Amino acid sequence: MKLFQHVSDIGDLRKALDEAFEIKADRYKYQHLGKNKTAMLIFFNNSLRTRLSTQKAALNLGMNVIVLDVNQGAWKLETERGVIMESDKSEHLLEAIPVMGSYCDLIGVRSFARFESRTDDYEEKILNQFIKYSGRPVFFMESATVHPLQAFADLITIEEYKDKTLIEPNPLFGGNALRRTPNKRPKVVLSWAPHPKALPQAVPNSFAEWMNAANVDFVITHPEGYELDPLFAGAAHVEYDQMKAFENADFIYAKNWSCPGVTRPNDYGKLLGDYHDYASWTVSDRQMAVTNNAFFMHCLPVRRNMIVTDQVIEAPTSLVIPEAANREISATVVLKRMLQSL
């Protein structure tokens, strides 16, 4: 595997999941693959789970790891062609990328949407320059439009918990165990939730893409105007009534995203109205009561009592911690496959 961007890059999902659980049982089984190999992780934006989990995955595979925070300790980088470099940007990405590639075997890049141009964001200008000029396999650690390492971890988590009939108390918060009815083909709902800032569509885009490829019944719910790009939403059922969408759901995945500009192109990257007006979309006991004792998921970091209430995120059915832990597993599978392709 030379590129990890979309669900299609991972190939057969059943084989990928089997590989994930094999690695989860023995994280160091393939440590020999990374001997004398180096992974370079390049961050144009902040990170906690992605940084730590991907570093841990590389170490699991015996690799050396170089982490570069582009905005701290490196020259400011120009990313556009044809500009006269008379500003505070001292180096062009076109020189920096092949230099970075000369120091490593694999490159991971994290670069968020800028919300300046939908065309530029959805064409993935920065990541595509790494693909074209680095000479190395490239994996996306969240881009303007996708976050495949997160979506793969989400799928691993759903596969892990879909047949659970007894939920033990949440190890982080406590709470009582409960029983739920397992569903071989679980109903998974991606729900928009309010947020004070305009956030990218990368996480919901990838989650939708991966759920459409998985063996689940997938529903997306959001207010009008927040329709995801059809490239990612695919054939998913879109339900504008959140309570109706939640009925008999097995998994609830809450996430905010700004206007994708599909039905309202002039509002790309914006919030449609004041977030206080959407308080009813915060995932609470009210919505969870109509589900099949659904598990709650979120990629983190999460704004409590805005995205989700304390009661829901601290319930025994909250999977936010095991979901985050599975980021190490998804990254290990991806890096393993890339090492095997060298």
Secondary structure, DSSP 4 states (H G I P E B T S, - for coil): --EESSGGGG--HHHHHHHHHHHHH-TTTTGGGGTT-EEEEEESS--SHHHHHHHHHHHHTT-EEEEEETTSSS--EE-STT----SS--EEHHHHHHHHHHT-SEEEEE----SS-HHHHHTTHHHHHHHHHS-S-EEESS-SS--HHHHHHHHHHHHHHTT--EEPPBTTTB---EE----SS-EEEEEE---SS---SHHHHHHHHHHHHSSSEEEEE--TT-PPPHHHHTTPEEES-HHHHHTT-SEEEEE-----SSS-GGGTT--SS-GGGGGGGSB-HHHHTTSSSPEEE--S---BTTTB-HHHHTSTTB-HHHHHHHHHHHHHHHHHHHHHT-
